[in-house]
């Protein structure tokens, strides 16, 4: 049979395992919530960008196009 030391060790191990599983469930829920928020923000940004493009305005961070030159639509400028 198991000694008292072994029994305590396995009980401690079981407790730690259950604690880790509970923490993983909590983190999984938080990640799902963040993924949902990222998706919603991405959709809002895409809709805003489409509205800006449809209005003929340059996208954020882009200088306006000069008359007679190619459009800046779809180009990104990094500073």
FENVEN-V522867 format. One record per residue. PHI is phi in whole degrees, 0 to 359 (NA if undefined). OMEGA is omega in radians with two decimals (NA if undefined). NEAR is the number of other C-alpha atoms within 12 Angstrom. Layout:
PHI&OMEGA&NEAR  PHI&OMEGA&NEAR
This chain:
NA&3.13&6  277&3.04&10  281&3.12&9  299&3.11&10  297&3.12&11  295&3.13&12  298&3.11&13  297&3.12&13  300&-3.12&14  291&3.07&15  294&3.09&15  296&3.12&14  298&3.11&14  297&3.12&14  299&3.14&14  295&3.12&14  296&3.12&14  295&3.10&14  296&3.13&14  295&3.11&14  295&3.10&14  296&3.11&14  295&3.13&14  295&3.10&14  298&3.12&14  297&-3.14&14  294&3.10&14  300&3.10&14  296&3.11&14  295&3.11&14  296&3.11&14  297&3.12&14  295&3.11&14  295&3.12&14  298&3.11&14  296&3.13&14  296&3.10&14  298&3.11&14  298&3.13&14  295&3.12&14  294&3.12&14  297&3.11&14  296&3.13&14  296&3.11&14  295&3.12&16  296&3.11&15  297&3.13&14  296&3.12&18  296&3.11&21  297&3.12&19  296&3.13&15  296&3.13&18  294&3.13&21  295&-3.13&13  279&3.12&12  80&3.11&16  268&3.09&21  292&3.10&25  292&3.14&26  306&3.09&20  87&-3.13&16  249&3.04&20  287&3.11&16  295&3.10&20  288&3.04&16  278&3.09&11  303&3.11&8  83&3.11&7  245&3.13&9  294&3.13&11  289&3.08&18  270&-3.06&21  301&3.10&24  86&3.12&18  262&3.08&17  244&3.08&13  242&3.13&14  255&-3.13&8  255&NA&5
